[in-house]
Amino acid sequence: MEFERLKYELEDRVAIITINHPPVNTLGVKTLQELETAMETACVDSRVKAMVLTGYGKAFVAGADIKEIANISSKEEGERLSRLGQQLFDRIEQMKKPVIAAINGVCLGGGMELAMACHIRIAGNSAKFGQPEINLGIIPGFGGTQRLARLTNHSIALEWILTGNIYSADEAYHVGVVNRIVPDENVLLEAKKLAHQIAIKGGVAIAKSIEAINQGLSGSIKEGLLLEAKLFGEVCITADKQEGTRAFFEKRSPVFEDK
């Protein structure tokens, strides 16, 4: 599949999506549209079990396209741009196939908002994080005010967003923004390894796990437990459950059919 600002590859059962918009992979409208197409392509492709999202060169994504933001002349235009990014990032977060962010270098503004929408985040040791929108006289518009507070806490989100400071990978790890830190040269490799590890699991259980965790967090724990019980019942009548339990008793690795 050919894109102008992305590279899309299929590696075994993992889709590798690389944002390639030099010099720093900014998220303009065209890039967002291409990213939506790539994500939907991977979502509907039965060969794909997991996705890795990364940036080309020395940046994951440096942020939204400031030239496009500077040209906004009405609140309606601003809201439309915000909703464009929000809808795509919401779609990524709700995908039933895991999306792993391999964060290399700069991950700021819209780039950090994109990373936070992914299910798992692996960062290189020299990666830089932040929501510096306030330095432009604006606020995060692609979900940053909401996801950062949920990943960390209310106070940390306020500090990061109100100061616009840039933080190290170590600082991001310690507040819960990233899952792990690896040497810069191993970021993509480690993300792929994790994706392949997940890809051999049953597709139904993968999807139901994501649904249970994502939807459960939007309500009370009582509601979450009811949802978990419902989804547990659904997976108990799948072919994958039969294969998984049979393989356990036969002392072999299961071969799931994703159904």
C-alpha positions as CSV (number, residue, x, y, z in Angstrom):
1,M,0.0,0.0,0.0
2,E,1.4,3.4,-1.0
3,F,1.1,6.6,1.0
4,E,2.7,10.0,0.7
5,R,3.4,10.5,4.4
6,L,3.4,7.0,5.8
7,K,5.0,3.6,5.2
8,Y,2.9,0.5,5.7
9,E,4.4,-2.9,6.0
10,L,3.1,-6.3,7.0
11,E,5.6,-8.5,8.9
12,D,4.3,-11.9,9.7
13,R,1.0,-11.0,11.5
14,V,2.1,-7.5,12.5
15,A,1.4,-4.3,10.6
16,I,4.2,-1.7,10.9
17,I,3.0,1.8,10.3
18,T,5.8,4.4,10.1
19,I,4.9,8.1,9.9
20,N,7.3,9.6,7.4
21,H,6.8,13.4,7.0
22,P,10.2,15.1,7.3
23,P,11.7,16.8,9.0
24,V,9.8,15.9,12.3
25,N,6.7,14.0,11.3
26,T,4.1,16.7,12.1
27,L,0.5,15.7,12.1
28,G,-1.2,17.8,9.5
29,V,-4.7,17.0,8.1
30,K,-3.3,14.9,5.2
31,T,-1.1,12.9,7.6
32,L,-4.1,12.3,9.9
33,Q,-6.2,11.2,6.9
34,E,-3.5,8.8,5.7
35,L,-3.0,7.4,9.2
36,E,-6.8,6.7,9.5
37,T,-6.7,4.8,6.2
38,A,-3.6,2.8,7.3
39,M,-5.2,1.9,10.7
40,E,-8.5,0.9,9.1
41,T,-6.6,-1.2,6.6
42,A,-4.9,-3.1,9.4
43,C,-8.1,-3.4,11.4
44,V,-10.0,-5.2,8.6
45,D,-7.1,-7.3,7.4
46,S,-7.5,-10.8,8.9
47,R,-3.8,-11.4,8.5
48,V,-3.0,-8.6,11.0
49,K,-3.2,-9.5,14.7
50,A,-1.3,-6.4,16.1
51,M,0.1,-3.1,15.0
52,V,3.3,-1.1,15.7
53,L,3.2,2.6,15.1
54,T,6.5,4.6,14.9
55,G,8.1,7.6,13.3
56,Y,10.8,7.8,10.7
57,G,14.1,9.4,11.6
58,K,14.8,11.2,14.9
59,A,11.2,12.0,15.8
60,F,8.1,9.9,16.6
61,V,5.9,12.9,16.0
62,A,6.9,16.5,17.0
63,G,3.3,17.7,17.2
64,A,0.4,19.0,15.0
65,D,1.2,21.2,12.0
66,I,1.7,24.7,13.5
67,K,1.2,26.3,10.0
68,E,-2.3,24.8,9.8
69,I,-3.1,25.9,13.4
70,A,-1.8,29.5,12.6
71,N,-4.2,29.7,9.7
72,I,-7.3,28.9,11.7
73,S,-9.5,32.0,11.7
74,S,-12.7,30.8,13.5
75,K,-13.6,28.7,16.5
76,E,-15.5,26.4,14.1
77,E,-12.4,25.7,12.2
78,G,-10.5,25.0,15.4
79,E,-13.2,22.7,16.6
80,R,-13.2,20.8,13.3
81,L,-9.5,20.2,13.5
82,S,-9.7,19.1,17.1
83,R,-12.5,16.6,16.3
84,L,-10.6,15.2,13.3
85,G,-7.7,14.3,15.5
86,Q,-9.9,13.2,18.4
87,Q,-12.0,10.9,16.3
88,L,-9.0,9.2,14.8
89,F,-7.3,8.7,18.2
90,D,-10.5,7.5,19.8
91,R,-10.7,4.9,16.9
92,I,-7.2,3.8,17.6
93,E,-7.8,3.4,21.3
94,Q,-11.0,1.4,20.7
95,M,-9.5,-0.9,18.1
96,K,-9.8,-4.6,18.9
97,K,-6.2,-5.2,17.8
98,P,-3.5,-3.9,20.0
99,V,-1.6,-0.8,18.8
100,I,2.0,-0.5,20.2
101,A,3.7,2.9,20.0
102,A,7.5,2.6,19.3
103,I,8.5,6.1,20.5
104,N,11.8,7.3,19.0
105,G,13.1,10.8,19.7
106,V,10.6,13.7,20.0
107,C,7.1,12.9,21.1
108,L,5.4,16.3,21.7
109,G,1.9,17.8,21.5
110,G,-0.2,15.9,19.0
111,G,2.5,13.2,18.9
112,M,2.2,12.6,22.6
113,E,-1.6,12.6,22.2
114,L,-1.2,9.9,19.5
115,A,1.1,7.8,21.6
116,M,-1.3,8.0,24.6
117,A,-4.1,6.7,22.3
118,C,-2.1,3.6,21.6
119,H,-2.6,0.6,23.9
120,I,1.1,0.1,24.9
121,R,4.0,2.6,24.7
122,I,7.7,1.6,24.4
123,A,10.2,4.5,24.4
124,G,13.8,5.0,23.6
125,N,16.0,6.2,26.4
126,S,16.5,9.6,24.8
127,A,12.9,10.2,23.8
128,K,11.4,13.5,24.9
129,F,7.7,14.1,25.9
130,G,5.5,17.0,26.6
131,Q,2.3,19.0,25.9
132,P,3.8,22.4,24.9
133,E,0.6,23.8,23.4
134,I,0.3,26.4,26.1
135,N,3.5,28.1,24.7
136,L,1.5,28.8,21.5
137,G,-1.5,30.2,23.4
138,I,-3.6,27.2,22.9
139,I,-4.4,23.9,24.7
140,P,-4.1,20.2,23.6
141,G,-6.9,19.4,21.2
142,F,-6.4,15.8,20.2
143,G,-7.3,14.3,23.6
144,G,-4.3,15.4,25.7
145,T,-6.2,17.0,28.5
146,Q,-8.2,13.8,29.0
147,R,-5.8,10.9,28.4
148,L,-2.9,12.4,30.3
149,A,-5.0,12.8,33.4
150,R,-6.2,9.2,33.1
151,L,-2.8,7.8,32.5
152,T,-1.1,9.7,35.3
153,N,-3.3,11.8,37.6
154,H,-5.1,15.1,37.8
155,S,-2.2,17.0,39.3
156,I,0.5,15.7,37.0
157,A,-1.6,16.4,33.9
158,L,-2.1,20.0,35.1
159,E,1.6,20.5,35.7
160,W,2.6,19.1,32.3
161,I,-0.1,21.0,30.4
162,L,0.2,24.3,32.2
163,T,4.0,24.6,32.1
164,G,4.5,23.2,28.6
165,N,7.7,21.6,29.9
166,I,9.6,18.9,28.1
167,Y,10.2,15.7,30.0
168,S,12.7,12.8,29.6
169,A,11.7,9.2,28.9
170,D,12.6,8.4,32.5
171,E,10.2,11.1,33.8
172,A,7.5,9.9,31.5
173,Y,8.0,6.3,32.7
174,H,7.8,7.2,36.3
175,V,4.5,9.0,36.0
176,G,3.0,6.2,33.9
177,V,3.0,7.7,30.4
178,V,5.2,4.8,28.9
179,N,5.3,1.1,29.7
180,R,9.0,0.7,29.4
181,I,12.3,2.3,28.3
182,V,14.8,0.6,26.0
183,P,18.0,1.7,24.3
184,D,17.2,4.0,21.4
185,E,18.5,1.5,18.8
186,N,16.2,-1.2,20.1
187,V,12.8,0.7,20.2
188,L,11.3,-0.7,17.0
189,L,12.8,-4.2,17.7
190,E,11.3,-4.4,21.1
191,A,7.9,-3.1,19.9
192,K,7.9,-5.8,17.2
193,K,8.9,-8.5,19.6
194,L,6.0,-7.6,21.9
195,A,3.6,-7.4,19.0
196,H,4.6,-10.8,17.7
197,Q,4.3,-12.2,21.3
198,I,0.7,-11.0,21.4
199,A,-0.1,-12.0,17.8
200,I,0.2,-15.7,18.6
201,K,-2.6,-15.4,21.2
202,G,-6.3,-16.0,20.3
203,G,-7.7,-13.0,18.4
204,V,-11.1,-13.2,20.2
205,A,-9.5,-13.1,23.6
206,I,-7.3,-10.2,22.6
207,A,-10.3,-8.2,21.4
208,K,-12.4,-9.0,24.4
209,S,-9.5,-8.1,26.8
210,I,-9.1,-4.7,25.2
211,E,-12.9,-4.1,25.3
212,A,-13.1,-5.1,29.0
213,I,-10.3,-2.8,30.1
214,N,-11.3,0.2,27.9
215,Q,-15.0,0.0,28.6
216,G,-14.6,-0.9,32.2
217,L,-12.6,2.3,32.9
218,S,-15.5,4.4,31.7
219,G,-17.8,3.3,34.5
220,S,-17.8,2.0,38.1
221,I,-16.0,-1.1,39.1
222,K,-19.4,-2.8,39.5
223,E,-20.2,-2.1,35.9
224,G,-16.8,-3.2,34.8
225,L,-17.2,-6.5,36.6
226,L,-20.5,-7.1,35.0
227,L,-19.0,-6.4,31.6
228,E,-16.1,-8.7,32.4
229,A,-18.4,-11.6,33.3
230,K,-20.4,-11.0,30.1
231,L,-17.3,-11.1,27.9
232,F,-15.9,-14.1,29.8
233,G,-19.1,-16.0,29.0
234,E,-18.7,-15.1,25.4
235,V,-15.1,-16.4,25.1
236,C,-16.1,-19.6,26.9
237,I,-18.0,-20.8,23.8
238,T,-15.3,-20.1,21.2
239,A,-13.1,-22.5,19.2
240,D,-10.1,-20.7,20.7
241,K,-11.1,-21.6,24.2
242,Q,-11.5,-25.3,23.1
243,E,-8.0,-25.2,21.5
244,G,-6.4,-23.4,24.4
245,T,-7.7,-25.8,27.1
246,R,-7.0,-28.9,24.9
247,A,-3.4,-27.7,24.3
248,F,-3.0,-27.2,28.1
249,F,-3.9,-30.8,28.9
250,E,-1.9,-32.1,26.0
251,K,1.1,-30.1,27.1
252,R,1.7,-28.3,23.8
253,S,1.5,-24.8,22.5
254,P,-2.0,-23.8,21.3
255,V,-2.7,-23.0,17.6
256,F,-5.5,-20.5,17.7
257,E,-7.8,-19.8,14.8
258,D,-9.2,-16.5,16.1
259,K,-12.7,-17.7,16.4
